[in-house]
Amino acid sequence: MTVVIDGTNLTIEDVVKVARHNESVELSETSLDGILSSRDVIERAVKEGRTIYGVNTGFGDLSDVCIESKDLAKLQVNLIRSHSAGIGPPFSMEVVRGMLLLRANALAKGFSGVRLDVIELLIDMLNAGVTPVVPQQGSVGSSGDLAPLAHMALVMIGEGEAYYKGERIDGGKALSRAGIKPLVLQAKEGVALINGTQPMCAVGSIVVYDALTLLKDACIAASMSLEALKGTRAALDERIHSVRRHEGQTDVARAMLEILGDSEINQSHADCGVVQDAYSLRCIPQVLGASLDTIRYAQNILKIEINSATDNPLVFSKSDDVVSGGNFHGQPIALAMDFVGIALSEIANISERRVNRLVNPNLSGLPAFLTTEGGLESGLMIAQYTAAALVSENKVLAHPASVDSIPTSADQEDHVSMGAIAARKAAQILDNVKNVIAIEYMCAAQGLSLLLPLQPSEPLKLAFEVIREVVPKLDDDRPLHPDIDRIREKIDSESIVASVEKTTGILLVG
């Protein structure tokens, strides 16, 4: 399969296909006219001596410094070199591949004034597997993600560092080994490469994609806990959710009913007299549904942003205008990713409460800490501690980045978005939440084992079997870290979701 980019129709699924699964990329022929026309405007403007920001002026607070024609190419190279000031550990290769794709797609819209060569080089790097080394820290998210994009562009001109065939090497060598010639920048092209929101959007796209899948796991794990705790299905009644009409809440309740169906466990306590469960069981649709709605909101924001022209200035070839503006400002993404981080944190918060109920004999009706030899054995006691620690860490990370702003460039850029920080925090939170859900799966599966021979619903039997392929029932104390890791791997591979959806069909639509 090949992902074809035209600046308009890229999807988050496309980003994941290219970034994670290395699908090839092509430029749509429909984009050529816009690309060539916008470049023609820039070349004529340079010949006519028109003063245009970033073409024949300095940058930021140096925008009033005019640059001579003979130095225009050097200006662009200097821009890339000077802005390559990022620090910290590098982004994952899938994030950087996402950046390359998104930058190529933005330039393909035909409002950036770059040569076709620039876009083709980005695509060639993707298809050949040349992935720039891009430090994660250094962007304030306005004037775009300048530092990360500069590190990306540095490799395009044969400098910096890149990964190629599993090796981290000089950027020029990576291009050479892949048979790609480095780019010789011309007027406008450096600023067109680094003004944009592609790093925060690459991280954000991957986080949102994975979060939507994780919500399915959250529904399955919650259903498994409900079974293990002999909870009632009454709170999932469609009538309850139809009179509130939040889409996510309704979808989660419907998904859980599909997962739970009927079961021997459910029938065993049909006449127990319990009227209602604790909130962590009774309010699952309301809590997970709200998170689902939030992540869908962010998904829609990203769909718009990844198909937008976000550099500065922009070229409008129909009117022969080059206009300076602020489309590089990452505020839409910053706010959305802060919201995603909060929504993800809540998924873990309520999951940890169910873990607590499962291990607490005063609440669960199961053996203490899910072991039959309590005292001699500690069972899954400390798994709840780990979940609590992760949840607490998320509460710190969920503090919004978007409410902060530090002026840059001598106060010319006096309000910035911190969008890259918001996206990176959301990614950290997502990682923590996956581990909390893995812990809930582990505890809920142990609970089901302790209820045997009573059987759960058919979909939950399938999920249980996938877990038991890698984590046997806990009969004697053992290190729990490998068990959590193995279930986490099943979450990452979507194996548990796939097993359940064989019976239920697709649980939640993104």
Helices and strands as residue ranges (DSSP letters): E 2-5, H 12-19, E 24-27, G 29-31, H 32-48, G 60-62, G 69-71, H 72-83, E 87-90, H 93-107, H 116-128, E 131-132, E 135-137, H 146-156, E 161-164, E 167-170, H 171-177, H 189-194, H 198-228, G 234-236, H 238-242, H 247-260, H 264-268, H 279-282, H 284-305, E 314-316, E 321-323, H 331-359, H 361-364, G 368-370, H 381-397, H 419-451, H 458-470, H 481-492, H 495-504
